[in-house]
């Protein structure tokens, strides 16, 4: 399984969006008002879920599975006795 350019771009946008929003909320907490609080928290929750999925894909079991698949492709076939 190879990582395509579009996967890297989408992943970068998620990471930049996650940390950008986090920094903005920490630097300017007055931007959260009663009117937009629920929408902001929903957006933060969606970014956290996307960020967690992204980290799991690149560093979790999907990465290990990809390495295993590459190793199996290089391995010699077993001989029947």
C-alpha positions in Angstrom: 0.0 0.0 0.0 1.5 3.3 -1.0 0.7 6.7 0.3 -0.6 9.0 -2.4 -0.1 12.7 -2.7 -3.8 13.3 -2.0 -3.6 11.3 1.2 -0.7 13.4 2.4 -2.4 16.7 1.5 -5.6 15.7 3.3 -3.6 14.5 6.3 -1.6 17.8 6.4 -4.9 19.8 6.2 -6.3 17.8 9.2 -3.2 18.3 11.3 -2.9 22.0 10.4 -6.6 22.5 11.0 -6.5 20.7 14.4 -3.5 22.6 15.7 -4.6 25.9 14.2 -8.0 25.7 15.8 -6.5 24.6 19.1 -4.0 27.5 19.1 -6.7 30.0 18.2 -9.0 28.8 20.9 -6.2 28.9 23.5 -4.9 32.3 22.4 -8.4 33.9 22.0 -10.9 32.3 24.3 -13.2 35.3 24.0 -14.1 34.1 20.5 -16.3 31.4 22.1 -19.6 33.0 22.9 -22.9 31.4 23.9 -24.1 31.8 20.3 -21.3 29.9 18.6 -20.2 27.6 21.5 -22.0 24.5 20.3 -20.8 24.9 16.7 -17.2 25.4 17.8 -17.3 22.4 20.1 -18.8 20.2 17.3 -16.0 21.3 15.0 -13.3 20.6 17.6 -14.8 17.1 18.2 -14.8 16.4 14.5 -11.2 17.5 14.2 -10.2 15.4 17.2 -11.8 12.3 15.6 -10.1 13.0 12.3 -6.8 13.6 13.9 -7.1 10.4 16.0 -7.9 8.4 12.8 -5.0 9.9 11.0 -2.5 9.1 13.7 -3.9 5.6 13.9 -3.5 5.1 10.2 0.1 6.4 9.9 1.4 5.1 13.2 -1.0 2.4 14.3 -2.0 -1.1 13.1 -2.4 0.1 9.5 1.2 1.1 9.3 2.2 -2.3 10.8 -0.1 -4.1 8.4 1.5 -2.3 5.5 5.0 -3.2 6.7 3.9 -6.9 7.1 2.4 -6.9 3.6 5.7 -5.6 2.1 7.7 -8.2 4.0 5.4 -11.0 2.9 5.7 -9.9 -0.7 9.5 -10.2 -0.5 9.5 -13.6 1.3 10.3 -16.9 -0.5 7.3 -19.2 -0.9 7.1 -22.1 1.6 8.0 -25.5 0.2 5.7 -28.4 0.7 7.4 -31.5 2.0 
